[in-house]
Amino acid sequence: MQYRNELKFALSSQTAELIKRRISGIMSPDKHTGGVYIVRNIYLDDQYDSFYNEKHAGSYNRDKYRVRYYNDDLSYICFENKHKDGTLAYKDKVVMSEDEYNAIRSGDFSFAAYSEHPLWQKVFAIHNSRTLRPAAAFSYTREAYVYELGDVRITFDSVIRPDSMTPMANFTSPLGINPLMEVKYTGFMPTVIAGMLHGLPLVRTELSKYCYIRENTWQKPGQSVMFAK
């Protein structure tokens, strides 16, 4: 596994558009997605809300477990464990079937007991000891740019809203936060990219979209997501 640097910034809409214009000359839209796509997520937590609380406590080492797919395409669904050590992160993931996806939506992790994949074995062990359940389901629009030198990826996330949750809201939809920019790179940031970001009104943030959704709905601690039929 390889650690990557991950930096997150809260932007105004005007700054986001300025950065996109600057980087579009040397960075390319993500060729796998066409550049703009919808990220759909189901985040898991245990009966103690451990992952939510670790984030709020500012724990240096923390994990998050999630199901993720893109747009409305269920032909490619991933289960991911994202581990962070400060601003460094690595991701472990496994491709899952639609049946496994539907099982997790209902809080059923029994299929993981029969898998030889280390990630599923880890998930089943956590579930056995602390009872995992779907804790938040939400989507957002992502615009992604890549630069091969340094394996740089810059993304802009907006239109963050809950998916398939009832009761739906204690907020206006979509959620009223500014665009979030994430800058991810391996090793060192290329000078040309750093130069394009230099001097701009960038505000570092540790905002978690998972925590934000949890805090802006009527969902109680320890409660599972209620999915629409």
C-alpha positions as CSV (number, residue, x, y, z in Angstrom):
1,M,0.0,0.0,0.0
2,Q,1.2,3.5,-0.8
3,Y,0.5,6.6,1.3
4,R,-0.6,9.8,-0.5
5,N,-0.7,13.3,0.7
6,E,-4.2,14.7,1.0
7,L,-5.0,18.4,1.6
8,K,-8.5,19.8,1.7
9,F,-9.6,23.4,1.2
10,A,-12.8,25.3,1.5
11,L,-13.3,27.7,-1.5
12,S,-15.6,30.4,-2.7
13,S,-17.2,29.6,-6.0
14,Q,-15.2,32.3,-7.6
15,T,-11.9,30.9,-6.4
16,A,-12.9,27.4,-7.5
17,E,-13.5,28.7,-11.0
18,L,-10.2,30.6,-11.1
19,I,-8.3,27.5,-10.1
20,K,-10.0,25.4,-12.7
21,R,-9.0,27.9,-15.4
22,R,-5.4,27.9,-14.2
23,I,-4.9,24.2,-14.0
24,S,-6.9,23.2,-17.1
25,G,-3.9,24.2,-19.3
26,I,-1.6,21.5,-17.8
27,M,-4.0,19.1,-16.0
28,S,-6.4,16.8,-17.8
29,P,-10.0,15.9,-16.8
30,D,-10.2,12.4,-15.3
31,K,-10.3,10.2,-18.4
32,H,-12.1,7.4,-16.6
33,T,-15.1,9.5,-15.7
34,G,-15.2,12.3,-18.3
35,G,-14.2,14.8,-15.6
36,V,-17.5,15.4,-13.9
37,Y,-19.5,12.7,-12.2
38,I,-21.7,12.0,-9.1
39,V,-20.1,10.1,-6.2
40,R,-22.6,8.0,-4.3
41,N,-21.6,6.7,-0.8
42,I,-22.8,4.6,2.1
43,Y,-20.7,5.2,5.2
44,L,-20.6,2.6,7.9
45,D,-20.1,3.1,11.6
46,D,-20.4,0.9,14.7
47,Q,-22.8,1.0,17.6
48,Y,-20.6,3.5,19.4
49,D,-20.2,5.8,16.4
50,S,-16.4,5.2,16.8
51,F,-15.4,6.5,13.3
52,Y,-17.6,9.7,13.7
53,N,-16.2,10.4,17.2
54,E,-12.6,9.7,16.1
55,K,-12.9,12.3,13.4
56,H,-14.5,14.9,15.8
57,A,-11.8,14.2,18.4
58,G,-9.1,15.0,15.7
59,S,-7.5,11.5,16.1
60,Y,-4.3,11.4,14.1
61,N,-4.9,7.7,13.1
62,R,-8.4,7.0,11.9
63,D,-10.3,4.8,9.5
64,K,-13.5,5.1,7.5
65,Y,-15.4,2.3,5.8
66,R,-17.7,3.0,2.9
67,V,-19.5,1.7,-0.1
68,R,-19.0,3.8,-3.2
69,Y,-20.2,3.8,-6.8
70,Y,-20.5,6.5,-9.5
71,N,-23.5,8.1,-11.1
72,D,-26.3,5.5,-11.1
73,D,-24.1,2.7,-12.4
74,L,-24.2,-0.4,-10.1
75,S,-22.1,-2.5,-12.4
76,Y,-19.0,-1.3,-10.5
77,I,-19.3,-0.9,-6.7
78,C,-16.4,-0.7,-4.4
79,F,-16.1,-1.3,-0.6
80,E,-13.3,0.9,0.8
81,N,-11.3,1.3,4.0
82,K,-9.6,4.7,3.9
83,H,-6.9,5.0,6.6
84,K,-5.4,8.4,7.5
85,D,-2.3,9.3,9.5
86,G,-2.7,13.1,9.6
87,T,-2.6,14.4,6.1
88,L,-1.3,11.0,4.7
89,A,-3.8,8.4,3.6
90,Y,-4.0,5.1,1.9
91,K,-7.0,3.2,0.6
92,D,-7.7,-0.5,0.6
93,K,-10.7,-1.6,-1.5
94,V,-12.5,-4.6,-3.0
95,V,-15.0,-4.7,-5.8
96,M,-18.3,-6.0,-4.6
97,S,-21.4,-7.4,-6.2
98,E,-24.8,-5.8,-6.3
99,D,-26.1,-8.6,-3.9
100,E,-23.4,-7.7,-1.4
101,Y,-24.3,-4.0,-1.8
102,N,-27.9,-4.7,-1.0
103,A,-26.9,-6.9,2.0
104,I,-24.9,-4.0,3.5
105,R,-27.8,-1.6,2.9
106,S,-29.9,-3.9,5.2
107,G,-27.1,-4.2,7.7
108,D,-26.3,-7.8,6.8
109,F,-22.5,-8.6,6.8
110,S,-22.8,-12.4,6.9
111,F,-21.4,-12.8,3.4
112,A,-18.1,-11.3,4.6
113,A,-17.6,-14.3,6.9
114,Y,-17.0,-16.6,3.9
115,S,-14.7,-14.3,2.0
116,E,-10.9,-14.8,1.8
117,H,-10.3,-11.1,1.1
118,P,-8.5,-9.5,4.0
119,L,-10.7,-6.4,3.9
120,W,-13.9,-8.4,4.2
121,Q,-12.3,-10.5,7.0
122,K,-11.5,-7.2,8.8
123,V,-15.0,-5.8,8.3
124,F,-16.6,-9.0,9.6
125,A,-14.4,-9.0,12.7
126,I,-15.4,-5.4,13.5
127,H,-19.0,-6.2,12.9
128,N,-18.9,-9.2,15.2
129,S,-17.4,-7.1,18.0
130,R,-19.0,-3.7,17.5
131,T,-22.0,-4.2,15.1
132,L,-21.5,-2.2,12.0
133,R,-24.4,-0.5,10.2
134,P,-25.1,2.0,7.4
135,A,-24.7,5.4,9.2
136,A,-25.0,7.9,6.3
137,A,-25.9,7.7,2.6
138,F,-25.1,10.8,0.5
139,S,-23.9,11.9,-2.9
140,Y,-22.0,14.9,-4.3
141,T,-20.9,16.1,-7.7
142,R,-17.2,15.9,-8.3
143,E,-15.0,17.5,-11.0
144,A,-11.6,15.9,-11.2
145,Y,-8.3,16.8,-12.8
146,V,-5.1,14.7,-13.0
147,Y,-1.4,15.4,-13.6
148,E,0.7,12.3,-14.1
149,L,4.0,13.7,-12.7
150,G,3.7,13.3,-9.0
151,D,0.4,11.4,-9.5
152,V,-1.5,14.6,-8.7
153,R,-5.2,14.7,-8.5
154,I,-7.3,17.8,-7.8
155,T,-11.0,17.5,-7.2
156,F,-13.8,19.9,-6.6
157,D,-16.9,18.6,-4.7
158,S,-20.2,20.4,-4.6
159,V,-24.0,19.7,-4.4
160,I,-23.7,17.5,-1.3
161,R,-27.0,16.0,-0.4
162,P,-28.3,12.9,1.5
163,D,-29.4,9.9,-0.5
164,S,-32.4,7.7,0.3
165,M,-32.7,8.7,4.0
166,T,-35.9,9.2,6.0
167,P,-36.5,11.5,7.7
168,M,-34.7,13.5,5.0
169,A,-33.6,16.7,6.4
170,N,-32.9,19.5,8.9
171,F,-31.4,21.6,6.1
172,T,-32.1,23.0,2.7
173,S,-31.1,20.7,-0.2
174,P,-28.4,20.7,-1.5
175,L,-26.4,21.4,1.7
176,G,-25.2,24.9,1.9
177,I,-21.5,24.7,2.0
178,N,-18.9,26.2,-0.4
179,P,-17.0,24.0,-2.9
180,L,-14.4,21.7,-1.4
181,M,-11.1,21.2,-3.2
182,E,-9.0,18.2,-2.4
183,V,-5.4,18.1,-3.6
184,K,-3.8,14.6,-3.6
185,Y,-0.3,13.7,-4.6
186,T,2.4,11.1,-4.0
187,G,5.7,12.2,-2.7
188,F,6.2,15.9,-3.5
189,M,3.9,18.4,-5.0
190,P,5.2,19.4,-8.5
191,T,6.4,23.0,-8.5
192,V,4.2,23.9,-11.5
193,I,1.0,22.9,-9.6
194,A,2.1,24.5,-6.4
195,G,2.8,27.7,-8.3
196,M,-0.7,27.8,-9.7
197,L,-2.2,27.6,-6.3
198,H,0.1,30.1,-4.7
199,G,-1.3,33.4,-3.6
200,L,-4.9,32.3,-3.7
201,P,-7.3,32.7,-0.8
202,L,-7.2,29.0,0.1
203,V,-8.5,28.0,3.6
204,R,-7.4,24.6,4.8
205,T,-10.2,22.6,6.3
206,E,-10.7,19.2,8.0
207,L,-14.4,19.2,7.1
208,S,-15.8,15.7,6.8
209,K,-18.7,15.2,4.4
210,Y,-19.8,12.2,6.4
211,C,-19.8,14.2,9.7
212,Y,-21.5,17.1,8.0
213,I,-24.4,14.9,6.7
214,R,-24.7,13.3,10.2
215,E,-24.9,16.7,11.9
216,N,-27.4,18.2,9.5
217,T,-30.0,15.5,9.6
218,W,-32.4,14.3,12.3
219,Q,-30.5,11.0,12.5
220,K,-29.7,10.1,16.1
221,P,-26.4,8.6,17.3
222,G,-26.3,4.9,16.7
223,Q,-29.2,5.0,14.3
224,S,-29.1,3.2,10.9
225,V,-29.9,4.8,7.6
226,M,-33.5,4.2,6.5
227,F,-33.4,3.4,2.8
228,A,-36.3,4.1,0.5
229,K,-37.8,1.0,-1.0
